[in-house]
Amino acid sequence: MFLTRRVLMAAIGAVLVAASASTASADTYLGSYVARLSPHDHEASDGYPLDNAAQVVRQDRANYHKFGWIDAEDTGDSWFASANARARLQAMLERRGAMDARTRRAIMNGTPLIEVEVYRRSVKVFLLR
């Protein structure tokens, strides 16, 4: 009985490890960058105010790559230099789980410092300050 239970527990553990490894490898981590979302980032390139947090984060990368408007705390990235890549960034930012409600509010109501973790098929945004 004890041996059977031990074997069963080991089998369950192996299945859980395999499942988590499969899930983790489903979306490969590429790296991250840090950005201060300044007042410039809250406006579109032609001056109108942006409507949501995904647009603000996208505009930050346009300001960084296209216009050279780099805030002191901004770090570079190798993923969002082109307009097409920034459009993909915005689509990923709009997905459930990309950022929580507190982070979205902080972005829309201030100039927070964020970290963006970049994965092959998704991004995650974290509030640093």
Buried (B, 14 or more C-beta within 10 A) or exposed (E): EEEEEEEEEEEEEEEEEEEEEEEEEEEEEEEBBBBBBBEBBBBBEEEEEBEBBBBBBBBBBBBBBBEEBBBEBBEEBEBBBEEEBBEBBBEBBBEEEBBEEEBBEBBBEEBBBBBBBBBEEBBBBBBEE
